[in-house]
Amino acid sequence: MADNKDEVQGAPWPIPAFHFIVTIDGVDIPFQEVSGLDTEEDVIAYRNANNPIFSTVKMPGLKKASDITMKKGVFKNNTALFDYFASVKMNAVVRQTVTITLVDEHNKALFVWTLKNAYPKKVTGTSMNAKSDDVAIEEIVFAHEGLEMTKG
């Protein structure tokens, strides 16, 4: 599957999304889920007053990127996400580079998303239910100043 092709038919296969690495400030942290890897550009509609065509011209404007949400299992004696969130103070937050790397079966990078100047915006502890056998999951939301995607 290294070339994303079926060995029998030679048809291409989509890349699986379950093998990825999250790195925060140079440290790999195992997350279960990452979402919000999207960007968009505002549209600027403009029309000159003396334009004989009665419609606007649309141009690209400012880029916007969504907050990134990551979920991971809760482990005994591991409060790193809550400690990181507690360190955030007004105008004194340590902004970090966060990378999400989609890798193949040989841990070779296929695609890399890089968050510029990221910091934790929200941390959510696990939901608890005495009738459930679910694993305890915590969530962290990162705000950032730009999302860049590159091929690995």
N, C-alpha and C positions, 0 to 999 in steps of 0.2 A: 504494500500500500504506500510505499515511499513516493511514488509518482502519482498517487490518487487515481490509479486505474485498476479496473478489475483484470486480474491476470488471465482469465478465460476469454472474456469478450473484448477487452481493451477499452471499455467505456470509462469515462472519467467519473470519479466519485467526489462528492463535496467533502470538505475538510471537517472532521469532527470537532465540536466545540468544547469537549470535556477535558482536554489536556492543555492547561495553561499555567503560567507562572506569574505571580504578582510580586514585584520588587518595590519596596518602599525604602528610599534612602539607602540603597545598596543591600538591603536585607530581604531575602525571599521569605514571603509569608504565605502559608497554604490557605487559600480561600476556596470555598465551595462554589460560589457564584459571583459573577461580575455583570452588572447591567448599566446601561446609560451611555454606551460608547457611541454617541451620535453628535453631530454638529450640523448647523444650518446657517445660512446667511439671510439677513434681512433683505427685503426687496425695496428699492427706492423707486418710486414712480415719479417721473418728472415730465413736464411738458413746457416748452417755450411758448410764451403768449402769442408770438407771431407765427407759430407753426400752422400750416394750412391743413394738416391732418389732425382731426379731432380725437386723438387718443394719446396716451402717455407712453413714454419710453421706460422700460424697466431695466434697472441696473442693480448689480450686486452691492450690498451695503456691508454693515458690520457683521462679523461672524459671531455666533453664539454656540456654546457647548453646554450640554446638560451636566448636572451633577452626576457623579459616578457612585453607584451603590455596590458594596461588596459584603458578602455574607460568609461566615466561617463558623466552625464548631467551637464551642466553649471548652477549654481545657483547664484542669485543676492547676491552680497557682499561676495562671496566665492572665494578667490584667493589662497587657500591653496596649490594646486599643483604648480602653478607658483611661489609662494613664496618659496616652498621647492626646486624647480629647481634653483631659483635665489641664493639660499644659497650654491650651489655647487661651490667650488673653487678648483683649482689644489692643490692636497695633503692636502686639508682641508675639505673634504666632510664628513658629518656625515653619516656613513653607518648604516643601520637599518635592523631589521628582518621583513620580510613581509611574512604573511601567507595567503593562499587562502584555505578556508575550504568549501568543498561540503557538504551540510547538507540535511537531510530529512525533511519531513513535520512537524516534531516536533523540528526542529533546533538542532537535534543531529548530531554530526560530523560523516560523513561517510569516507571521505578521506581528508587529509591535505597535502598541498604542502608548504614547507618552503623554502624561499629564504634567503640564508646566505649573510650577508654583502652587502645588496642591496642599490643602490642609483639611483636617477633619471638621466637617460642618455639623455632623450629628452622629451619635452612637446610640444604638438601641440594644438593650439586653434581651435575653431570651424570653419567649413566651412560655408559661408553665401551665400544664394541664395534667391533673392526676389521672385522667382516663386515657392518656396517650403514652405511647412508647417512643415518641420522637426524640431525636438528639437535640441537645441545647444548642441553638444557633444565635450568634450575635451579628449585628449589622453595623457597618460604618458607611457614612456618606461623605464623599470628598467634594469640596468646591475647588475649582482650579481656574487658571487663566488661559487655557488653550489645550486642545487635544490634537496631537499629531500622529498620523498613522503612516508606518513605513513597512516595506516588505523586508522579511528577515534575511 
